[in-house]
């Protein structure tokens, strides 16, 4: 018996939905025939609705690769309305590489009836209507209905699965790196403290300007290395969050007050535009660290007389905080590397600030971090928080 998709099974039921056909094929009398037809019709509708409303995308084509069935999940996964797909070739929703291999596989099966991927699950990269590609698990089946072949693909979007796998792999790498960093930190920290301490003592006593300049360089570089070690420890250590419900507006007001002390004499206008106050469940000190880092980055990127706006947008289950500056923006080639550890465009920067900030946000359940910047038009850093149920 050949494998049959659910849609193929529904097609197979169609000849039996004709009451006249059922009456002529049964000998139990008209009443029994009508009863059987009603029951068959009911079973057909149950099956059809089951396939229509399942979470997996069902796509069925005929021998010419024309789409004849496209359920609700398929609309959601691929981004097309079924009216845009039904009656069109399947190639409309395939990447060029997938389209070529698909056409060869269908032609081969029609010619030889030998299945390669039919009856098995395989992974492909497919495309949504907006051009975005995503990994998908697809299992294929075929039904022979009155001499006509119908091919059905059951599609599952693997994007969330792959993201979870990547996150787990990243956490494993971070754990291994964290152990290495802890060992390096232990070996370097004490000698560094001694070097810095002696250099600071000598700087206080030195009277020759040339000697003072050299000692000042040593002190500055030791301080930079101390900050680097502290940043590495923060980046790679296992997250320990002290989650508690806090007033978001109170935290933002505190951050903006602190930010004024960083702006110095640059004449930058730093303003808070709070929305409705909401409670978010976060580690207050760590989120404060992230917000301060974003505002300080904005201050450094904004020319004198510029503006920085800290605002919120409240939704039903989410609240977003925007830190917007009127700086020069970030060139595209730099944006691609902005979250990489040790990447910096600052003379005295460690290149860990944004990496640590992103890690802190990702460690918070339901939070998100996005950076949108256009060269010459400033930068918007957006943090999304899940609103507390309380």
C-alpha positions as CSV (number, residue, x, y, z in Angstrom):
1,X,0.0,0.0,0.0
2,X,1.4,3.4,-1.0
3,X,1.8,6.0,1.7
4,X,-1.1,8.5,1.9
5,X,-1.2,12.0,3.3
6,X,-4.2,13.3,5.2
7,X,-5.2,15.4,2.3
8,X,-4.8,12.3,0.0
9,X,-7.1,10.4,2.4
10,X,-9.7,13.2,2.1
11,X,-9.5,13.1,-1.6
12,X,-10.0,9.3,-1.5
13,X,-13.2,9.9,0.5
14,X,-14.7,12.2,-2.1
15,X,-16.2,9.5,-4.4
16,X,-18.0,8.1,-1.3
17,X,-19.6,11.5,-0.5
18,X,-21.9,11.2,-3.5
19,X,-25.2,9.9,-1.9
20,X,-26.3,8.4,-5.3
21,X,-23.0,6.5,-5.5
22,X,-23.4,5.2,-2.0
23,X,-27.1,4.2,-2.6
24,X,-26.1,2.2,-5.6
25,X,-23.2,0.5,-3.9
26,X,-25.2,-0.6,-0.8
27,X,-27.9,-3.2,-0.5
28,X,-29.2,-2.4,2.9
29,X,-31.9,0.0,1.7
30,X,-32.2,3.7,1.2
31,X,-32.4,4.7,4.8
32,X,-29.1,2.9,5.6
33,X,-27.5,4.4,2.6
34,X,-28.4,7.9,3.6
35,X,-27.3,7.2,7.2
36,X,-23.9,5.9,5.9
37,X,-23.5,9.0,3.6
38,X,-24.2,11.4,6.5
39,X,-21.7,9.6,8.7
40,X,-19.1,9.6,5.9
41,X,-19.7,13.3,5.3
42,X,-19.3,14.0,9.0
43,X,-16.0,12.0,9.1
44,X,-14.8,13.9,6.1
45,X,-15.6,17.3,7.7
46,X,-13.9,16.3,11.0
47,X,-10.8,15.2,9.1
48,X,-10.8,18.3,6.9
49,X,-11.1,20.6,9.9
50,X,-8.4,18.7,11.8
51,X,-5.9,19.3,8.9
52,X,-7.0,22.9,8.4
53,X,-6.5,23.8,12.0
54,X,-3.4,21.8,12.9
55,X,-0.3,23.7,14.1
56,X,1.8,22.2,11.3
57,X,1.7,23.7,7.8
58,X,0.1,21.4,5.2
59,X,0.8,22.0,1.5
60,X,-0.5,19.7,-1.2
61,X,0.4,19.8,-4.9
62,X,-0.5,17.8,-7.9
63,X,1.8,16.2,-10.5
64,X,2.4,19.6,-12.1
65,X,3.5,21.1,-8.8
66,X,0.3,23.2,-8.6
67,X,-0.7,24.0,-5.1
68,X,-4.2,22.6,-4.3
69,X,-4.2,22.8,-0.5
70,X,-2.7,25.4,1.8
71,X,-3.9,25.3,5.4
72,X,-4.0,28.1,8.0
73,X,-0.7,27.1,9.5
74,X,0.9,27.4,6.1
75,X,-0.4,30.9,5.7
76,X,1.1,31.8,9.1
77,X,4.5,30.1,8.4
78,X,5.0,31.3,4.9
79,X,3.3,34.7,5.2
80,X,1.1,34.2,2.1
81,X,-2.7,34.3,2.0
82,X,-3.9,31.0,0.5
83,X,-5.6,33.0,-2.4
84,X,-2.0,34.0,-3.4
85,X,-0.8,30.4,-3.5
86,X,-3.7,28.1,-4.6
87,X,-3.5,27.4,-8.3
88,X,0.1,28.5,-8.5
89,X,3.3,26.5,-8.7
90,X,4.9,25.5,-5.5
91,X,8.1,27.2,-6.6
92,X,6.6,30.5,-5.5
93,X,7.4,29.7,-1.9
94,X,10.7,27.8,-2.4
95,X,14.2,29.2,-2.6
96,X,15.9,28.7,-6.0
97,X,18.0,25.8,-4.7
98,X,15.0,24.0,-3.1
99,X,12.9,24.6,-6.3
100,X,15.4,22.8,-8.5
101,X,15.8,19.8,-6.2
102,X,12.0,19.6,-5.7
103,X,11.3,19.6,-9.4
104,X,13.8,16.8,-9.9
105,X,12.4,14.7,-7.0
106,X,8.8,15.0,-8.3
107,X,9.8,14.2,-11.9
108,X,11.8,11.2,-10.7
109,X,8.9,9.8,-8.6
110,X,6.4,10.2,-11.4
111,X,8.8,8.4,-13.8
112,X,10.0,5.6,-11.5
113,X,7.7,5.5,-8.4
114,X,10.9,5.3,-6.3
115,X,10.8,7.4,-3.2
116,X,13.9,9.2,-1.9
117,X,12.6,11.7,0.6
118,X,8.9,10.6,0.6
119,X,8.1,8.9,3.8
120,X,11.0,10.6,5.6
121,X,11.6,13.8,7.4
122,X,14.2,16.2,6.0
123,X,15.4,19.7,6.8
124,X,15.4,22.5,4.2
125,X,15.8,26.3,4.1
126,X,12.6,27.9,2.8
127,X,11.5,31.5,2.3
128,X,8.7,33.6,3.6
129,X,6.8,36.1,1.6
130,X,8.9,39.0,2.9
131,X,12.1,37.2,1.6
132,X,13.2,36.0,5.0
133,X,14.6,32.5,5.0
134,X,14.2,30.0,7.8
135,X,15.0,26.4,8.6
136,X,12.1,23.9,8.3
137,X,11.5,20.3,9.0
138,X,9.5,18.8,6.1
139,X,8.0,15.3,5.9
140,X,6.6,14.2,2.5
141,X,3.9,11.8,1.5
142,X,2.2,10.9,-1.7
143,X,-1.3,9.7,-2.5
144,X,-2.5,8.0,-5.7
145,X,-6.1,9.0,-6.3
146,X,-7.8,7.6,-9.4
147,X,-4.5,7.5,-11.2
148,X,-3.5,11.1,-10.2
149,X,-0.6,11.7,-7.8
150,X,-0.9,14.2,-5.0
151,X,2.2,15.2,-2.9
152,X,1.8,16.6,0.6
153,X,4.5,18.3,2.7
154,X,4.0,18.7,6.4
155,X,6.2,21.7,7.4
156,X,7.4,22.7,10.9
157,X,9.3,26.0,11.4
158,X,12.5,25.2,13.2
159,X,13.5,28.8,13.9
160,X,12.7,28.7,17.6
161,X,14.4,25.3,18.0
162,X,17.5,26.4,16.2
163,X,17.6,29.6,18.3
164,X,17.3,27.5,21.5
165,X,20.1,25.2,20.4
166,X,22.3,28.1,19.5
167,X,21.6,29.6,22.9
168,X,22.4,26.4,24.7
169,X,25.6,26.0,22.7
170,X,26.5,29.6,23.5
171,X,25.9,29.0,27.2
172,X,28.2,26.0,27.1
173,X,30.9,28.0,25.5
174,X,30.4,30.8,27.9
175,X,30.7,28.4,30.9
176,X,34.0,27.0,29.5
177,X,35.3,30.5,28.9
178,X,34.1,31.6,32.3
179,X,36.2,29.0,34.0
180,X,39.3,30.1,31.9
181,X,38.7,33.7,32.6
182,X,38.3,33.1,36.3
183,X,41.7,31.3,36.3
184,X,43.4,34.1,34.3
185,X,41.8,36.7,36.5
186,X,43.1,35.1,39.6
187,X,46.7,34.9,38.2
188,X,46.8,38.4,36.9
189,X,44.7,40.4,39.4
190,X,47.1,40.3,42.4
191,X,50.3,41.3,40.5
192,X,48.3,44.0,38.7
193,X,47.0,45.5,42.0
194,X,50.7,45.6,43.2
195,X,51.9,47.3,40.1
196,X,49.1,49.8,40.2
197,X,49.5,50.5,43.9
198,X,53.3,51.1,43.6
199,X,52.9,53.3,40.6
200,X,50.3,55.5,42.4
201,X,52.6,55.8,45.4
202,X,55.5,56.8,43.2
203,X,53.3,59.3,41.2
204,X,52.5,61.1,44.5
205,X,56.2,61.5,45.4
206,X,57.6,62.2,41.9
207,X,58.7,65.8,41.2
208,X,60.3,65.5,37.8
209,X,57.6,66.1,35.2
210,X,59.0,63.5,32.8
211,X,58.8,60.8,35.5
212,X,55.3,61.9,36.5
213,X,54.1,61.6,32.9
214,X,55.5,58.1,32.6
215,X,54.0,57.0,35.9
216,X,50.7,58.5,34.9
217,X,50.7,56.3,31.8
218,X,51.4,53.2,33.9
219,X,48.5,54.1,36.3
220,X,46.1,54.7,33.4
221,X,47.0,51.4,31.7
222,X,46.7,49.5,34.9
223,X,43.3,51.0,35.5
224,X,42.3,50.0,32.0
225,X,43.5,46.4,32.5
226,X,41.6,46.3,35.8
227,X,38.4,47.4,34.1
228,X,39.0,44.9,31.4
229,X,39.4,42.0,33.9
230,X,36.2,43.2,35.7
231,X,34.4,43.3,32.4
232,X,35.6,39.8,31.4
233,X,34.4,38.4,34.7
234,X,31.0,40.1,34.2
235,X,30.7,38.8,30.6
236,X,31.5,35.2,31.2
237,X,30.3,34.4,34.7
238,X,27.2,32.4,35.3
239,X,24.3,34.8,35.6
240,X,22.9,35.3,39.1
241,X,19.8,37.5,38.9
242,X,18.1,39.0,41.9
243,X,14.7,39.5,40.3
244,X,12.1,41.7,42.0
245,X,9.2,43.8,40.9
246,X,10.2,47.5,40.5
247,X,8.7,50.8,39.2
248,X,10.2,51.3,35.8
249,X,9.7,55.1,35.8
250,X,11.5,55.4,39.2
251,X,14.5,53.5,37.8
252,X,14.6,55.6,34.6
253,X,14.4,58.8,36.6
254,X,17.4,57.7,38.7
255,X,19.4,56.8,35.5
256,X,18.7,60.2,33.9
257,X,19.8,62.0,37.1
258,X,23.0,60.1,37.1
259,X,23.5,60.6,33.4
260,X,23.6,64.4,33.9
261,X,26.8,64.0,35.9
262,X,28.5,62.2,33.0
263,X,27.6,64.8,30.4
264,X,29.9,67.3,32.0
265,X,30.2,70.6,30.0
266,X,29.1,69.1,26.6
267,X,25.8,70.9,26.9
268,X,23.7,67.8,25.9
269,X,20.0,67.9,26.7
270,X,19.1,64.6,28.5
271,X,15.4,64.2,29.0
272,X,13.0,61.6,30.4
273,X,9.7,61.1,28.6
274,X,8.0,58.5,30.8
275,X,4.8,56.7,29.8
276,X,2.3,55.1,32.2
277,X,4.3,53.7,35.1
278,X,4.4,49.9,35.1
279,X,6.0,47.2,37.3
280,X,8.7,45.0,35.7
281,X,10.4,42.0,37.3
282,X,14.1,42.5,36.8
283,X,17.5,42.6,38.6
284,X,17.4,46.3,39.4
285,X,21.1,47.0,39.6
286,X,22.0,45.1,36.5
287,X,19.3,46.8,34.4
288,X,20.5,50.1,35.9
289,X,24.0,49.2,34.7
290,X,22.7,48.5,31.2
291,X,20.6,51.7,30.9
292,X,23.5,53.9,32.2
293,X,25.8,52.3,29.7
294,X,23.4,53.1,26.9
295,X,23.0,56.7,28.0
296,X,26.8,57.1,28.4
297,X,27.3,55.7,24.9
298,X,24.8,58.2,23.6
299,X,26.6,61.1,25.4
300,X,29.9,60.1,23.9
301,X,28.3,59.8,20.4
302,X,26.4,63.1,20.5
303,X,28.0,66.4,19.6
304,X,27.7,69.4,22.0
305,X,24.2,70.8,21.9
306,X,22.7,67.5,21.0
307,X,19.8,65.6,22.7
308,X,19.2,62.3,24.4
309,X,15.7,61.1,25.1
310,X,14.8,58.2,27.4
311,X,11.2,57.2,26.8
312,X,8.8,54.3,27.2
313,X,6.1,52.6,25.2
314,X,3.6,50.6,27.2
315,X,1.7,47.7,25.6
316,X,-0.6,45.1,27.1
317,X,2.1,42.5,28.1
318,X,5.3,44.4,27.2
319,X,6.9,47.7,27.8
320,X,9.8,49.1,25.7
321,X,12.4,51.6,26.8
322,X,14.0,53.7,24.0
323,X,17.3,55.5,24.5
324,X,17.5,57.9,21.5
325,X,20.5,60.1,20.7
326,X,21.1,62.7,18.0
327,X,24.7,61.6,17.3
328,X,26.3,60.7,14.0
329,X,24.9,57.2,14.0
330,X,26.9,54.0,13.5
331,X,28.2,53.0,10.0
332,X,27.0,49.7,8.7
333,X,30.4,48.0,8.8
334,X,30.6,48.8,12.5
335,X,27.0,47.8,13.3
336,X,27.8,44.3,12.2
337,X,30.5,44.0,14.9
338,X,29.1,46.2,17.6
339,X,28.2,43.4,20.0
340,X,31.5,41.5,19.6
341,X,33.6,41.3,22.8
342,X,36.7,43.7,22.6
343,X,35.4,45.5,19.6
344,X,35.5,49.3,20.2
345,X,36.0,52.6,18.4
346,X,36.9,54.4,21.6
347,X,40.5,55.2,22.4
348,X,40.1,54.1,26.1
349,X,37.3,51.6,25.7
350,X,37.4,47.9,26.6
351,X,34.9,46.8,23.9
352,X,32.9,44.9,26.5
353,X,30.1,47.4,27.4
354,X,27.5,46.4,24.8
355,X,28.5,42.8,25.0
356,X,27.8,42.7,28.7
357,X,24.6,44.8,28.3
358,X,23.3,42.4,25.7
359,X,24.1,39.4,27.9
360,X,22.4,40.9,30.9
361,X,19.2,41.5,28.9
362,X,19.2,38.1,27.3
363,X,19.6,36.5,30.8
364,X,16.3,38.2,31.9
365,X,13.3,36.1,31.0
366,X,11.1,37.6,28.3
367,X,13.4,40.6,27.7
368,X,14.9,41.8,24.4
369,X,17.6,44.2,23.2
370,X,17.7,45.9,19.8
371,X,20.0,48.6,18.3
372,X,18.8,50.7,15.4
373,X,21.2,53.2,13.9
374,X,21.6,55.1,10.7
375,X,24.7,57.0,9.8
376,X,24.1,60.7,10.2
377,X,20.7,60.2,11.9
378,X,21.5,59.0,15.4
379,X,20.9,55.8,17.3
380,X,18.0,54.2,19.1
381,X,18.6,51.4,21.6
382,X,15.5,49.6,22.6
383,X,15.0,47.3,25.6
384,X,11.8,45.3,25.8
385,X,10.6,44.2,29.3
386,X,7.9,41.7,30.1
387,X,5.3,43.4,32.4
388,X,4.9,41.9,35.8
389,X,1.6,40.0,36.3
390,X,1.2,41.7,39.6
